[in-house]
């Protein structure tokens, strides 16, 4: 992430050690590089020190001649370390090169990607390719729209066969592009064992990190941004979660605390679990703190469920720490972790048991570019809802709507589900008359459900997410827009913000 930030400031001319070694963490506690930039030294140093893992940064301004001399020296040292070239002729040399990856592959464990077969691709080229696929899908949707329109003269069989062929091709191309963009989360999590070892010494606690599912793949954009939230959750487990060795011994637990990081794919999502076998969350203490801060009254607090109490921890500036430390606090709370993950289209859930431990469950989408969505209509406006959030669709008679605390709910298969009237949220024109039954889209986020009231269903469609930039930053309900086959723009609803 640090190198990416600098490449935006200017051009990195010389690395020491190499960028590959830095990514693989094959260096000690420091590294250096020359940056050709128009920014002043203070701006560059401030950018370095804003990264939580950097303890100290020093630098100086140098002339171009010094940089070129350093670059030449680095190349000379690299040439000395490289093996002497073989004296065989050109064809024999090619064979030697080809044999090296094969020999390396034998030493690898099954299921691990072979490093020699990977290729480094500029992310801008991938983004350009993704945009081309996006336009292709829009063209396909346009053809589908024409073919299904009443005035279209494309009712012959060969036209429909071509449409089906185009759909297969675009789906295949989409999957291929997504595979190129997907990278294992190993590139993010491989630095965590070292961090936990350092924390073990700093906190004087015995702890070990057990990781699984490092080969689980996520979109590169998501992987680049998930590192800091995961790091904070791990620091939180080490600092607040695990007890001291003496207390663990009294409770009959092993002296060495265990922190687990587990990643796996579930449908169109990747689940990352960060848990520990420590003290767990004391919900009574959280409740008392919430009352002290005036968030709830004592009467309201008595009616709260365990999940509602734990949700207080994700509120800004709500901390249970008795003293501020630089381990898990550092001015960044669980509220920032939650907002960062929700910005990626994901959510966080917590499972805890006092005296046994806590597990944070992070749910992330596989991709942020092209999704399957349900198209709905509210008055005369079209909206998209991500299919991954939808549980089912119900036709609810108006007479079956009940009221709990002056809010509309429905009772469905043993669940009490709150109703959300999207027309009111979106400031749509009121209906002339109330229908006898409502079309309700049941959506789920973690353990929470909600029923979204819509006017009409338009069917499922593969849509391309287009960012709206800073135009509607104040409205979190709208996460983006998409272009439909007939050229209309439909807004994409982020149902996570409703629950």
Buried (B, 14 or more C-beta within 10 A) or exposed (E): EBEEEBEEBBEBBBBBBBEEEBEBEEEEEEBEBBBEBEEEEEEBBEBBEEEBEEEEBEBEEEEEEEBEEBBEEBEEEEEEEEEEEEEEEEEEEEEEEEEEEEEEEEEEEEEEEEEEEEEEEEEEEBBEBBEEBBEBBBEBBBBBBBBEEEEEEBEEEEBEEEBEEBBEEBBEBBEEBBEBBBBBBBBBBBBBBEBBEEBBEEBEBBBBBEBEBBEBBBBBBBBBBBBBBBBBBBBBBBBBBBBBBEEBEEEEBEEBBBBBBBBEEEEEBBBBBBBBBBBBBBBEEBBEBBBEEEBBEEEEBEEBEBBBBBBBBBBEEBBEEEEEBEBBBEEBBBBBBBBBBBEBBBBBBBBBEEEEBBBBBBBBBBBBBBBBBBBBBBEEBBBBBBBBBBBEBBEBEEEEBEEEEEEBBBEBEEEEBBBBBBBEBBEBEEEEEEEEEBBBBBBBBBEBBBBBBBBEEBEEBBBBBBEBEEEBEEBBBBBBBBBBBEEEEBBBBBBBEBB
